[in-house]
Amino acid sequence: MVKKRELLYEGKAKKLFATDEEGHLWVQYLDQATALNGARKDEVLGKAELNNQITSSIFEKLAVKGIESHFIRQLSNDEQLVEQVDIIPLEVVVRNYATGSFSKRLAVEEGKLLDFPVLEFYYKEDALDDPIINDDHVKILGIANDEEIAVLKAAARKINEVLITLFDEIGIRLIDFKIEFGRSADGSILLADEISPDTCRLWDKETNEHLDKDVYRKDLGDIVPVYQEVFSRLKNK
Ligand code: TMP
């Protein structure tokens, strides 16, 4: 049985602990919701268990489709064991429909189906407010080289295809999402972090109801029943 060791890192939604197993980390999800780069923060009881279970379920389903991630196994309702990776400081966003910062920045109608999935890189740097950057910026900042950028883009597009189908089967339209990658000990690039209603925009196919963190961002109500709905649909699939 793996043992939890010292706290290595505390993020906005998760704590990361060392373990007694070489190269394995213990992730503890937190009952915490944040927006505006952490400026708004609330305790949300039940969120940790839901996001851990949703992420675990999605990473398992991606693995079946040949997409490797850092996920090893679920340890409890709100904890999981993952492979240690060096997180690449990029938020990779894929958009199928216009909304959010894309609609705002480019004045594209909210909810418009895009002709093809649009991929964006944001530099994960709180002090700069995570600016959008292009491939040259990724290279000049030494974040990733050409070959790695190609790997990240191909993986993001493949993940998008698998997730579109997965969510479609449970009556959900995948509007957009954010993923992160890391470099494992052998240098390979692995999907990491989480995939949950915190990191995706999920709209009910029939009603266009938000089944994601926009409920919190826009103050539309309690997110726990909303995340529970996503988890129930995933579980029963
Ligand atoms: P955006 O429209 O606000 O740029 O968000 C695009 C997608 O990325 C959306 O699904 C929410 C997700 N996202 C995160 O997971 N974390 C973030 O810090 C941001 C800005 C967006």
py3Dmol code that shows the C-alpha trace and the ligand (Angstrom):
import py3Dmol

protein = """\
ATOM      1  CA  MET A   1       0.000   0.000   0.000  1.00  0.00           C
ATOM      2  CA  VAL A   2       1.486   3.315  -1.086  1.00  0.00           C
ATOM      3  CA  LYS A   3       2.219   5.774   1.718  1.00  0.00           C
ATOM      4  CA  LYS A   4       1.689   9.523   1.663  1.00  0.00           C
ATOM      5  CA  ARG A   5       4.756  11.630   2.508  1.00  0.00           C
ATOM      6  CA  GLU A   6       5.470  15.396   2.636  1.00  0.00           C
ATOM      7  CA  LEU A   7       3.441  18.132   0.950  1.00  0.00           C
ATOM      8  CA  LEU A   8       5.233  19.222  -2.216  1.00  0.00           C
ATOM      9  CA  TYR A   9       2.864  21.784  -3.644  1.00  0.00           C
ATOM     10  CA  GLU A  10      -0.489  23.377  -2.936  1.00  0.00           C
ATOM     11  CA  GLY A  11      -2.439  24.687  -5.905  1.00  0.00           C
ATOM     12  CA  LYS A  12      -5.858  26.298  -6.198  1.00  0.00           C
ATOM     13  CA  ALA A  13      -7.763  23.021  -6.426  1.00  0.00           C
ATOM     14  CA  LYS A  14      -5.291  20.305  -5.417  1.00  0.00           C
ATOM     15  CA  LYS A  15      -2.487  19.417  -3.022  1.00  0.00           C
ATOM     16  CA  LEU A  16       0.414  17.301  -4.200  1.00  0.00           C
ATOM     17  CA  PHE A  17       2.283  14.993  -1.830  1.00  0.00           C
ATOM     18  CA  ALA A  18       5.370  12.831  -2.215  1.00  0.00           C
ATOM     19  CA  THR A  19       4.956   9.078  -1.658  1.00  0.00           C
ATOM     20  CA  ASP A  20       7.180   6.210  -0.597  1.00  0.00           C
ATOM     21  CA  GLU A  21       7.112   5.021  -4.216  1.00  0.00           C
ATOM     22  CA  GLU A  22       9.794   6.375  -6.546  1.00  0.00           C
ATOM     23  CA  GLY A  23       8.311   8.701  -9.168  1.00  0.00           C
ATOM     24  CA  HIS A  24       4.761   8.509  -7.871  1.00  0.00           C
ATOM     25  CA  LEU A  25       2.823  11.454  -6.392  1.00  0.00           C
ATOM     26  CA  TRP A  26      -0.310  11.584  -4.253  1.00  0.00           C
ATOM     27  CA  VAL A  27      -2.913  14.095  -5.423  1.00  0.00           C
ATOM     28  CA  GLN A  28      -5.498  15.357  -2.980  1.00  0.00           C
ATOM     29  CA  TYR A  29      -8.364  17.297  -4.553  1.00  0.00           C
ATOM     30  CA  LEU A  30      -9.667  20.244  -2.514  1.00  0.00           C
ATOM     31  CA  ASP A  31     -13.170  21.470  -1.720  1.00  0.00           C
ATOM     32  CA  GLN A  32     -12.257  24.822  -3.137  1.00  0.00           C
ATOM     33  CA  ALA A  33     -13.456  26.862  -6.097  1.00  0.00           C
ATOM     34  CA  THR A  34     -11.564  29.856  -7.465  1.00  0.00           C
ATOM     35  CA  ALA A  35     -12.041  32.353 -10.255  1.00  0.00           C
ATOM     36  CA  LEU A  36     -10.205  35.401 -11.565  1.00  0.00           C
ATOM     37  CA  ASN A  37      -6.804  33.811 -11.016  1.00  0.00           C
ATOM     38  CA  GLY A  38      -7.583  33.068  -7.375  1.00  0.00           C
ATOM     39  CA  ALA A  39      -8.936  36.534  -6.509  1.00  0.00           C
ATOM     40  CA  ARG A  40     -12.299  34.935  -5.788  1.00  0.00           C
ATOM     41  CA  LYS A  41     -12.192  31.823  -3.617  1.00  0.00           C
ATOM     42  CA  ASP A  42     -14.898  29.753  -1.917  1.00  0.00           C
ATOM     43  CA  GLU A  43     -15.137  26.497  -0.040  1.00  0.00           C
ATOM     44  CA  VAL A  44     -17.418  24.127  -1.948  1.00  0.00           C
ATOM     45  CA  LEU A  45     -18.136  20.940  -0.019  1.00  0.00           C
ATOM     46  CA  GLY A  46     -18.248  17.890  -2.261  1.00  0.00           C
ATOM     47  CA  LYS A  47     -16.310  19.396  -5.178  1.00  0.00           C
ATOM     48  CA  ALA A  48     -13.072  17.524  -4.409  1.00  0.00           C
ATOM     49  CA  GLU A  49     -14.702  14.094  -4.612  1.00  0.00           C
ATOM     50  CA  LEU A  50     -16.554  14.960  -7.782  1.00  0.00           C
ATOM     51  CA  ASN A  51     -13.557  16.356  -9.662  1.00  0.00           C
ATOM     52  CA  ASN A  52     -11.312  13.507  -8.563  1.00  0.00           C
ATOM     53  CA  GLN A  53     -13.852  10.921  -9.681  1.00  0.00           C
ATOM     54  CA  ILE A  54     -14.651  12.699 -12.954  1.00  0.00           C
ATOM     55  CA  THR A  55     -10.951  13.165 -13.799  1.00  0.00           C
ATOM     56  CA  SER A  56     -10.174   9.548 -12.917  1.00  0.00           C
ATOM     57  CA  SER A  57     -13.022   8.309 -15.070  1.00  0.00           C
ATOM     58  CA  ILE A  58     -11.995  10.492 -18.031  1.00  0.00           C
ATOM     59  CA  PHE A  59      -8.293   9.594 -17.795  1.00  0.00           C
ATOM     60  CA  GLU A  60      -9.267   5.900 -17.699  1.00  0.00           C
ATOM     61  CA  LYS A  61     -11.460   6.292 -20.767  1.00  0.00           C
ATOM     62  CA  LEU A  62      -8.704   8.192 -22.612  1.00  0.00           C
ATOM     63  CA  ALA A  63      -6.214   5.419 -21.785  1.00  0.00           C
ATOM     64  CA  VAL A  64      -8.539   2.891 -23.413  1.00  0.00           C
ATOM     65  CA  LYS A  65      -8.336   5.060 -26.560  1.00  0.00           C
ATOM     66  CA  GLY A  66      -4.522   5.039 -26.435  1.00  0.00           C
ATOM     67  CA  ILE A  67      -4.028   8.431 -24.811  1.00  0.00           C
ATOM     68  CA  GLU A  68      -1.555   8.113 -21.974  1.00  0.00           C
ATOM     69  CA  SER A  69      -1.692  10.403 -18.973  1.00  0.00           C
ATOM     70  CA  HIS A  70       0.036  10.730 -15.618  1.00  0.00           C
ATOM     71  CA  PHE A  71      -2.946   9.008 -13.949  1.00  0.00           C
ATOM     72  CA  ILE A  72      -2.123   5.698 -12.261  1.00  0.00           C
ATOM     73  CA  ARG A  73      -5.139   4.931 -10.088  1.00  0.00           C
ATOM     74  CA  GLN A  74      -7.740   6.392  -7.767  1.00  0.00           C
ATOM     75  CA  LEU A  75      -6.763   6.113  -4.087  1.00  0.00           C
ATOM     76  CA  SER A  76     -10.011   7.296  -2.506  1.00  0.00           C
ATOM     77  CA  ASN A  77     -12.974   9.431  -3.460  1.00  0.00           C
ATOM     78  CA  ASP A  78     -10.875  12.593  -3.359  1.00  0.00           C
ATOM     79  CA  GLU A  79      -7.347  11.272  -3.956  1.00  0.00           C
ATOM     80  CA  GLN A  80      -5.434   9.736  -6.839  1.00  0.00           C
ATOM     81  CA  LEU A  81      -1.948   8.407  -7.523  1.00  0.00           C
ATOM     82  CA  VAL A  82      -0.110   9.899 -10.496  1.00  0.00           C
ATOM     83  CA  GLU A  83       3.231   9.637 -12.201  1.00  0.00           C
ATOM     84  CA  GLN A  84       5.580  12.480 -11.318  1.00  0.00           C
ATOM     85  CA  VAL A  85       6.062  14.811 -14.269  1.00  0.00           C
ATOM     86  CA  ASP A  86       7.586  18.248 -14.768  1.00  0.00           C
ATOM     87  CA  ILE A  87       4.597  20.317 -15.735  1.00  0.00           C
ATOM     88  CA  ILE A  88       5.115  22.258 -18.962  1.00  0.00           C
ATOM     89  CA  PRO A  89       3.954  25.802 -18.085  1.00  0.00           C
ATOM     90  CA  LEU A  90       1.305  25.962 -20.797  1.00  0.00           C
ATOM     91  CA  GLU A  91      -2.455  25.871 -20.681  1.00  0.00           C
ATOM     92  CA  VAL A  92      -3.436  24.202 -23.940  1.00  0.00           C
ATOM     93  CA  VAL A  93      -6.970  25.270 -24.847  1.00  0.00           C
ATOM     94  CA  VAL A  94      -9.051  23.633 -27.562  1.00  0.00           C
ATOM     95  CA  ARG A  95     -12.264  25.314 -28.707  1.00  0.00           C
ATOM     96  CA  ASN A  96     -15.077  23.740 -30.716  1.00  0.00           C
ATOM     97  CA  TYR A  97     -17.581  26.547 -30.161  1.00  0.00           C
ATOM     98  CA  ALA A  98     -16.951  30.246 -29.586  1.00  0.00           C
ATOM     99  CA  THR A  99     -17.445  31.538 -26.067  1.00  0.00           C
ATOM    100  CA  GLY A 100     -15.488  32.882 -23.098  1.00  0.00           C
ATOM    101  CA  SER A 101     -12.316  34.831 -23.753  1.00  0.00           C
ATOM    102  CA  PHE A 102     -12.367  33.840 -27.447  1.00  0.00           C
ATOM    103  CA  SER A 103     -15.726  35.535 -28.088  1.00  0.00           C
ATOM    104  CA  LYS A 104     -14.685  38.511 -26.019  1.00  0.00           C
ATOM    105  CA  ARG A 105     -11.278  39.034 -27.635  1.00  0.00           C
ATOM    106  CA  LEU A 106     -12.353  38.429 -31.228  1.00  0.00           C
ATOM    107  CA  ALA A 107     -16.011  39.520 -31.119  1.00  0.00           C
ATOM    108  CA  VAL A 108     -17.259  36.160 -32.344  1.00  0.00           C
ATOM    109  CA  GLU A 109     -20.872  35.321 -31.514  1.00  0.00           C
ATOM    110  CA  GLU A 110     -21.276  33.254 -28.327  1.00  0.00           C
ATOM    111  CA  GLY A 111     -22.118  29.625 -29.023  1.00  0.00           C
ATOM    112  CA  LYS A 112     -21.081  29.721 -32.703  1.00  0.00           C
ATOM    113  CA  LEU A 113     -19.810  26.367 -33.987  1.00  0.00           C
ATOM    114  CA  LEU A 114     -16.240  26.912 -35.208  1.00  0.00           C
ATOM    115  CA  ASP A 115     -15.297  25.565 -38.652  1.00  0.00           C
ATOM    116  CA  PHE A 116     -12.469  23.578 -37.066  1.00  0.00           C
ATOM    117  CA  PRO A 117     -11.157  23.127 -33.525  1.00  0.00           C
ATOM    118  CA  VAL A 118      -9.099  26.158 -32.554  1.00  0.00           C
ATOM    119  CA  LEU A 119      -6.012  25.490 -30.464  1.00  0.00           C
ATOM    120  CA  GLU A 120      -4.433  28.105 -28.225  1.00  0.00           C
ATOM    121  CA  PHE A 121      -1.471  28.265 -25.856  1.00  0.00           C
ATOM    122  CA  TYR A 122      -1.517  30.314 -22.665  1.00  0.00           C
ATOM    123  CA  TYR A 123       1.660  30.854 -20.655  1.00  0.00           C
ATOM    124  CA  LYS A 124       1.035  29.600 -17.100  1.00  0.00           C
ATOM    125  CA  GLU A 125       2.466  32.504 -15.154  1.00  0.00           C
ATOM    126  CA  ASP A 126       0.232  33.998 -12.471  1.00  0.00           C
ATOM    127  CA  ALA A 127       2.284  37.219 -12.275  1.00  0.00           C
ATOM    128  CA  LEU A 128       1.470  37.860 -15.957  1.00  0.00           C
ATOM    129  CA  ASP A 129      -2.148  36.661 -15.688  1.00  0.00           C
ATOM    130  CA  ASP A 130      -1.541  33.682 -18.005  1.00  0.00           C
ATOM    131  CA  PRO A 131      -1.203  35.542 -21.347  1.00  0.00           C
ATOM    132  CA  ILE A 132      -2.108  33.926 -24.670  1.00  0.00           C
ATOM    133  CA  ILE A 133       1.086  33.167 -26.617  1.00  0.00           C
ATOM    134  CA  ASN A 134       2.042  31.728 -30.008  1.00  0.00           C
ATOM    135  CA  ASP A 135       4.464  28.986 -31.082  1.00  0.00           C
ATOM    136  CA  ASP A 136       7.384  31.425 -31.411  1.00  0.00           C
ATOM    137  CA  HIS A 137       6.779  32.640 -27.864  1.00  0.00           C
ATOM    138  CA  VAL A 138       6.706  29.041 -26.626  1.00  0.00           C
ATOM    139  CA  LYS A 139      10.085  28.462 -28.304  1.00  0.00           C
ATOM    140  CA  ILE A 140      11.762  31.756 -27.394  1.00  0.00           C
ATOM    141  CA  LEU A 141      10.779  31.326 -23.735  1.00  0.00           C
ATOM    142  CA  GLY A 142      12.320  27.849 -23.802  1.00  0.00           C
ATOM    143  CA  ILE A 143       9.028  26.207 -22.823  1.00  0.00           C
ATOM    144  CA  ALA A 144       9.070  23.633 -25.632  1.00  0.00           C
ATOM    145  CA  ASN A 145      10.871  23.046 -28.932  1.00  0.00           C
ATOM    146  CA  ASP A 146       9.334  22.557 -32.389  1.00  0.00           C
ATOM    147  CA  GLU A 147       9.111  18.817 -32.046  1.00  0.00           C
ATOM    148  CA  GLU A 148       7.446  19.049 -28.627  1.00  0.00           C
ATOM    149  CA  ILE A 149       5.009  21.719 -29.841  1.00  0.00           C
ATOM    150  CA  ALA A 150       3.959  19.327 -32.604  1.00  0.00           C
ATOM    151  CA  VAL A 151       3.457  16.547 -30.030  1.00  0.00           C
ATOM    152  CA  LEU A 152       1.375  18.829 -27.794  1.00  0.00           C
ATOM    153  CA  LYS A 153      -0.828  19.967 -30.669  1.00  0.00           C
ATOM    154  CA  ALA A 154      -1.407  16.470 -32.033  1.00  0.00           C
ATOM    155  CA  ALA A 155      -2.226  15.151 -28.555  1.00  0.00           C
ATOM    156  CA  ALA A 156      -4.610  18.041 -27.849  1.00  0.00           C
ATOM    157  CA  ARG A 157      -6.477  17.459 -31.119  1.00  0.00           C
ATOM    158  CA  LYS A 158      -6.725  13.715 -30.511  1.00  0.00           C
ATOM    159  CA  ILE A 159      -7.940  14.278 -26.947  1.00  0.00           C
ATOM    160  CA  ASN A 160     -10.538  16.685 -28.318  1.00  0.00           C
ATOM    161  CA  GLU A 161     -11.859  14.041 -30.731  1.00  0.00           C
ATOM    162  CA  VAL A 162     -12.134  11.414 -28.022  1.00  0.00           C
ATOM    163  CA  LEU A 163     -13.752  13.816 -25.551  1.00  0.00           C
ATOM    164  CA  ILE A 164     -16.282  15.122 -28.102  1.00  0.00           C
ATOM    165  CA  THR A 165     -17.522  11.550 -28.630  1.00  0.00           C
ATOM    166  CA  LEU A 166     -17.409  10.662 -24.956  1.00  0.00           C
ATOM    167  CA  PHE A 167     -19.471  13.684 -23.922  1.00  0.00           C
ATOM    168  CA  ASP A 168     -21.808  13.424 -26.917  1.00  0.00           C
ATOM    169  CA  GLU A 169     -22.755   9.918 -25.769  1.00  0.00           C
ATOM    170  CA  ILE A 170     -23.933  11.372 -22.449  1.00  0.00           C
ATOM    171  CA  GLY A 171     -25.892  14.245 -23.941  1.00  0.00           C
ATOM    172  CA  ILE A 172     -23.204  16.887 -23.538  1.00  0.00           C
ATOM    173  CA  ARG A 173     -21.661  19.238 -26.086  1.00  0.00           C
ATOM    174  CA  LEU A 174     -17.955  19.858 -25.496  1.00  0.00           C
ATOM    175  CA  ILE A 175     -17.615  23.604 -26.059  1.00  0.00           C
ATOM    176  CA  ASP A 176     -13.960  24.022 -25.077  1.00  0.00           C
ATOM    177  CA  PHE A 177     -11.432  22.784 -22.554  1.00  0.00           C
ATOM    178  CA  LYS A 178      -7.986  23.360 -21.083  1.00  0.00           C
ATOM    179  CA  ILE A 179      -5.361  20.673 -20.602  1.00  0.00           C
ATOM    180  CA  GLU A 180      -1.822  20.582 -19.288  1.00  0.00           C
ATOM    181  CA  PHE A 181       1.069  18.298 -20.093  1.00  0.00           C
ATOM    182  CA  GLY A 182       4.235  17.248 -18.305  1.00  0.00           C
ATOM    183  CA  ARG A 183       7.556  15.591 -19.080  1.00  0.00           C
ATOM    184  CA  SER A 184       8.001  12.227 -17.409  1.00  0.00           C
ATOM    185  CA  ALA A 185      11.336  10.846 -16.158  1.00  0.00           C
ATOM    186  CA  ASP A 186      12.012   9.216 -19.542  1.00  0.00           C
ATOM    187  CA  GLY A 187      11.375  12.536 -21.318  1.00  0.00           C
ATOM    188  CA  SER A 188       8.060  11.588 -22.878  1.00  0.00           C
ATOM    189  CA  ILE A 189       5.232  14.093 -22.856  1.00  0.00           C
ATOM    190  CA  LEU A 190       2.186  12.998 -20.858  1.00  0.00           C
ATOM    191  CA  LEU A 191      -1.247  14.493 -20.361  1.00  0.00           C
ATOM    192  CA  ALA A 192      -1.381  15.676 -16.721  1.00  0.00           C
ATOM    193  CA  ASP A 193      -3.363  17.785 -14.243  1.00  0.00           C
ATOM    194  CA  GLU A 194      -7.132  17.210 -14.499  1.00  0.00           C
ATOM    195  CA  ILE A 195     -10.054  17.092 -16.918  1.00  0.00           C
ATOM    196  CA  SER A 196     -13.222  18.053 -15.090  1.00  0.00           C
ATOM    197  CA  PRO A 197     -16.064  20.592 -15.210  1.00  0.00           C
ATOM    198  CA  ASP A 198     -13.491  23.020 -13.746  1.00  0.00           C
ATOM    199  CA  THR A 199     -11.433  22.798 -16.928  1.00  0.00           C
ATOM    200  CA  CYS A 200     -14.054  22.198 -19.626  1.00  0.00           C
ATOM    201  CA  ARG A 201     -17.130  23.999 -20.867  1.00  0.00           C
ATOM    202  CA  LEU A 202     -19.888  21.434 -21.080  1.00  0.00           C
ATOM    203  CA  TRP A 203     -23.346  22.351 -22.341  1.00  0.00           C
ATOM    204  CA  ASP A 204     -26.341  20.068 -22.149  1.00  0.00           C
ATOM    205  CA  LYS A 205     -27.118  19.064 -25.761  1.00  0.00           C
ATOM    206  CA  GLU A 206     -30.861  19.581 -25.370  1.00  0.00           C
ATOM    207  CA  THR A 207     -31.095  22.644 -23.140  1.00  0.00           C
ATOM    208  CA  ASN A 208     -27.670  24.345 -23.529  1.00  0.00           C
ATOM    209  CA  GLU A 209     -27.594  24.442 -19.712  1.00  0.00           C
ATOM    210  CA  HIS A 210     -24.059  24.997 -18.353  1.00  0.00           C
ATOM    211  CA  LEU A 211     -22.734  21.818 -16.708  1.00  0.00           C
ATOM    212  CA  ASP A 212     -19.397  23.337 -15.697  1.00  0.00           C
ATOM    213  CA  LYS A 213     -17.540  25.972 -13.711  1.00  0.00           C
ATOM    214  CA  ASP A 214     -19.256  28.812 -15.588  1.00  0.00           C
ATOM    215  CA  VAL A 215     -22.066  28.236 -13.061  1.00  0.00           C
ATOM    216  CA  TYR A 216     -19.591  29.469 -10.423  1.00  0.00           C
ATOM    217  CA  ARG A 217     -17.849  32.062 -12.609  1.00  0.00           C
ATOM    218  CA  LYS A 218     -21.187  33.638 -13.567  1.00  0.00           C
ATOM    219  CA  ASP A 219     -22.794  33.110 -10.158  1.00  0.00           C
ATOM    220  CA  LEU A 220     -25.625  31.018 -11.585  1.00  0.00           C
ATOM    221  CA  GLY A 221     -26.033  28.763  -8.541  1.00  0.00           C
ATOM    222  CA  ASP A 222     -24.561  25.775  -6.719  1.00  0.00           C
ATOM    223  CA  ILE A 223     -21.975  23.824  -8.739  1.00  0.00           C
ATOM    224  CA  VAL A 224     -22.142  20.606  -6.707  1.00  0.00           C
ATOM    225  CA  PRO A 225     -25.417  19.277  -8.207  1.00  0.00           C
ATOM    226  CA  VAL A 226     -24.175  20.329 -11.635  1.00  0.00           C
ATOM    227  CA  TYR A 227     -20.858  18.437 -11.293  1.00  0.00           C
ATOM    228  CA  GLN A 228     -22.829  15.531  -9.765  1.00  0.00           C
ATOM    229  CA  GLU A 229     -24.965  15.432 -12.915  1.00  0.00           C
ATOM    230  CA  VAL A 230     -21.847  15.161 -15.119  1.00  0.00           C
ATOM    231  CA  PHE A 231     -20.403  12.421 -12.897  1.00  0.00           C
ATOM    232  CA  SER A 232     -23.673  10.443 -12.844  1.00  0.00           C
ATOM    233  CA  ARG A 233     -23.891  10.523 -16.630  1.00  0.00           C
ATOM    234  CA  LEU A 234     -20.240   9.441 -16.986  1.00  0.00           C
ATOM    235  CA  LYS A 235     -20.641   6.650 -14.427  1.00  0.00           C
ATOM    236  CA  ASN A 236     -23.718   5.213 -16.061  1.00  0.00           C
ATOM    237  CA  LYS A 237     -22.122   5.106 -19.483  1.00  0.00           C
TER     238      LYS A 237
END
"""
ligand_1 = """\
21
TMP
P -11.489 30.973 -21.629
O -12.594 31.117 -22.642
O -11.782 31.693 -20.344
O -10.159 31.329 -22.212
O -11.421 29.418 -21.222
C -11.217 28.412 -22.187
C -11.323 27.048 -21.533
O -10.248 26.825 -20.645
C -12.586 26.846 -20.686
O -13.039 25.510 -20.848
C -12.145 27.056 -19.274
C -10.703 26.591 -19.311
N -9.827 27.335 -18.416
C -9.210 26.696 -17.351
O -9.414 25.504 -17.121
N -8.382 27.415 -16.548
C -8.120 28.734 -16.747
O -7.351 29.336 -15.993
C -8.766 29.382 -17.863
C -8.526 30.850 -18.142
C -9.606 28.639 -18.661
"""
view = py3Dmol.view(width=600, height=400)
view.addModel(protein, "pdb")
view.setStyle({"model": 0}, {"cartoon": {"style": "trace"}})
view.addModel(ligand_1, "xyz")
view.setStyle({"model": 1}, {"stick": {}})
view.zoomTo()
view.show()
